[in-house]
Amino acid sequence: MHFKSLSDVHRCNNYPGPENPLLTLFTCNPLRSVSSYEVTTDFYIIALKRLRSGEIRYGRTRYDHESGSMYFLKPQQAIQMRDIALESDGFEIWFHADYLNGHPLHTAIKKYSYFNYELNEALHLSPKEQQIIWELYRKIEIEYTNNQDEFTRDIILGHIESILNYSQRFYKRQFLNRTIVSGTTATKFNTVLSAYLDQGLLQKKGLPTVAMFAAELNMSARYLSDLLKQETGKTALELIHIALVSEAKNLLNGGDYTVVETAYRLGFDNPPYFSRLFKKQTGVSPNHYKKHYLN
């Protein structure tokens, strides 16, 4: 099962529709049990839960839970829930990468490496740390449930960034004398893909290829795609296209680049090919997307 929209997530859980198509909040009640299922999503998820029983797997790896555990999930990763029962209230924040477009967090979120941990490394919070995170969540909740205006998104993203920064501090405390477990294929692939985008290689070397990243990871292109398909539900080429379209949305939302300029900045020699790829991924042309966003 794959969640492409928050409306699908809400329907699956028998909740009313979301207040915002790109961001939603869930408060998790210990009286509500969760049956076993496996999903991939197009969303970042930040959650704080205290499990009484059951387990969560992310990227096919078992997630180690203790009282007051946080977990951080990013788009295109497989999540498995098995007979979850909560000890006390928890929360989940779901937001689409598009919610970050035009905001500094669109780029900054890549620095929070705990989104890549192979999740037998959950973040275990002390009672004082839990209180800090809950206070930030309540501030987000207030903004989310009030009448949303032109300030709402920046305020909410400011609080989300505070949660991420505090979590960075708490992880540093937790891992002070430990080695972070990492190494899945998806993590390694996303690292080399992000480096290619962040270092401006799109304009210097053009569009990246699966073979290029496979060689860097010392495996064949077919084997790389097979492993990524198992871990994320997407092939290497699909993940490259998703990353390129995400970068394109961010540039188009800034309002300073035309569609043709955006295509060239992303390494496309053929702007019509860029437009076809964009429409295939989003369902609309880049021109329509740009006009819709600016309006």
PyMOL commands that set and color helices and strands:
alter all, ss='L'
color gray80, all
select helices_A, chain A and resi 6-12+97-100+105-111+113-116+127-145+152-174+185-198+201-205+210-216+221-232+236-254+259-265+271-282+286-294
alter helices_A, ss='H'
color red, helices_A
select strands_A, chain A and resi 2-3+23-28+37-41+43-49+51-58+61-63+69-73+79-86+90-96+123-124
alter strands_A, ss='S'
color yellow, strands_A
deselect
rebuild
show_as cartoon
